[in-house]
Amino acid sequence: MDSLKTKITSAPQMSGVQTLAFDRVDEDGNTVNDFAVTTGTATSILIPKNAYVVAGHIICDTALAGEGSTSTIEIGIPAGVSQVDGSSTVSADPDAIGAQLDLDGLAASHNVTNCWVLPGTSTSTTYSSSSEKVVPVEIKVVVNSSDATAGKIYWYVEYVFLPNISWDQNLL
């Protein structure tokens, strides 16, 4: 029988939740439009090293308006250093988790992209000032024709670790 610890270690865990909106107030008190015309506004959520992403979630609170019909969202992995050997360069994979999701289709809905992805990039002081071994998962918003005039979404990822401890329950 597997141990209770293995079951807990293997259970899906949720990252922090981030908000993207046409009128989001940033840390400095400035109002920013995350859905302005751009070639790609990106932000990251950090997950622990060696965690596998099993799902990307996008929850649309307020439908987007005004941004045009060709706007997209991608959830993926930025370029960096390999988690596996700590020295190889890893190319960005911008849609490894969620590929080209149409922003117009996100009208007050909960969208889940299921996957099994070990993010390629590793610990970086760019992402962690606390010396934790973290890995970035990135969301990229591409608005092509005009700035959004309304809209608010939340996003987060679910991740798991491979089971690494098991023992016979009778020996405890």
N, C-alpha and C positions, 0 to 999 in steps of 0.2 A: 504494500500500500504506500502511496506517496505521502510524504509528510505534509502537515498543515503549512509549514514554511514554504514549501515548493508551490503550493496552491496560491499563497499570497503573493509570492514573487512573480508568478506567472499571470496574475490578474491584471486586466487592463487598468491603466492609470490615465488621468487626464492632466493635460498641461494647464497653465493659466489661460484665461480667456482675454482676448484683445478685441477692442472695438475699432471699427473703421466707419467714418461718417462724413457727410458733406460739410458738417459744421462742428467737428470735433475740437475740443479745447486741449492743447498739448500741455506738457509739464511747465512751460514758461507762461501759461495763460493766454497764448495766442490761438486764435481760431484758424484751423486749417481745413482744407477740403481734400480728403483722401481720394476723392473721385474727380479730381481736376484733370484736364487734358494733359497727358504725359506719355512718355514712352515706357513707363513702368515705375510706379511707386512701390517700394518693397519695405516690409517690416518682418521681424523675426520673433519666434517663440523659441525658448531654450528648453531642451529636454536632456535628461542624463545621457552620458556616454554609454554606448552599447545597447541602447534601447531601440527596439524596432517600432516604427510607426505603423499602426494597424488601421487608423482611420483619420481622415481630415474632415472637420465639421465646419460648415458655414451656416449660420442662422441669420436669416434676413428679418430684421425687426420692422424696418420701413422700406418699402420698395423704392428702388432708384428711379429718378426721373431726370430727364434732360440730357443724359450722357450719351445718347446715340445707341444704335443697335449693334455696333461691332465691339463693344467694350467687354473685356474678359478678366477673369481672375484665375491665377494658377497657385497651387501650393506645391513647393518643392524644396530643393536643397541648394544652397549657394556653393560656389567653388571653395576649395580649401585643401586641407591635408587629410590623407586617409586615416580613418579610425583604426583600420586593421593593422597597418605597419607603422603608422606615425611619421612616415617620411614621403610617401608617394603623393603627387599632386592629384587632386580629384577635380574633374570638371563639374561645372554647375549642371544641375538637372532640374530646371525650373518647374517642370510639371510632373515630377515623379510621383506625387501624391494626388494631386487634383489637376487634370489637364483641361485648360481652356474652357472653364465654366463661364457660360454666358451671363453677364450681369443682368440683362433684361429678364432672364428667366428666374431671378431670385426675388419673387414677390411674396413676402411674408411666408417664408418656408424654411424648413430645416433640411439642408442638403448634406449628405454623408458620402464620402468617397472611401470605400474600403480598399485596403492595400496591405502589403507586407514589405516594408522598406527599411533597410538599415541605412540611415543617412551616412553618406560618404565622408563628411567633414568632421574634424576632430576639435579638441580643446583649443581655444584661442583667447588671448587676452582681449581681443576685439569684442568678444561676446561675454566674457566673464571676468569681472574685477575681483571676485571672491576666491579665485583659484579652484573653483569647482570644475569638474570635468563635464563640460556641457557641449551640446551639439545644437546648432541652429536649424530650425525648420522655417522656411520663408514663405510669405504670401506676397504675390505680386499682382497689382491692379494696373491694368492698361486701359485707359479711357482715350478713345480715338477722335471723337468729333467735337464734343462740347462739355463744359463742366457740368457735373450733376447739380441739380437744384434741390434735391431731396435724397434721402437714403441713409440707412444705418444697418450695418451687419456686425455680427460677432463671429469670431473664429477661434478654434482650438484644435488640438490633435490628441488622439489617444495613442498610448504606447505601452509596450510590454517588454519584459526581459525574458530571455530563454531560461527555462528551469535549470538551475545549477546545483541544487542540493536535494538529494533524496536519500532516504534510508528506510529500513524496515521498522515499522511502527512498534513491533514487538520488542525491539532492542532498546527502546527509550526508557 
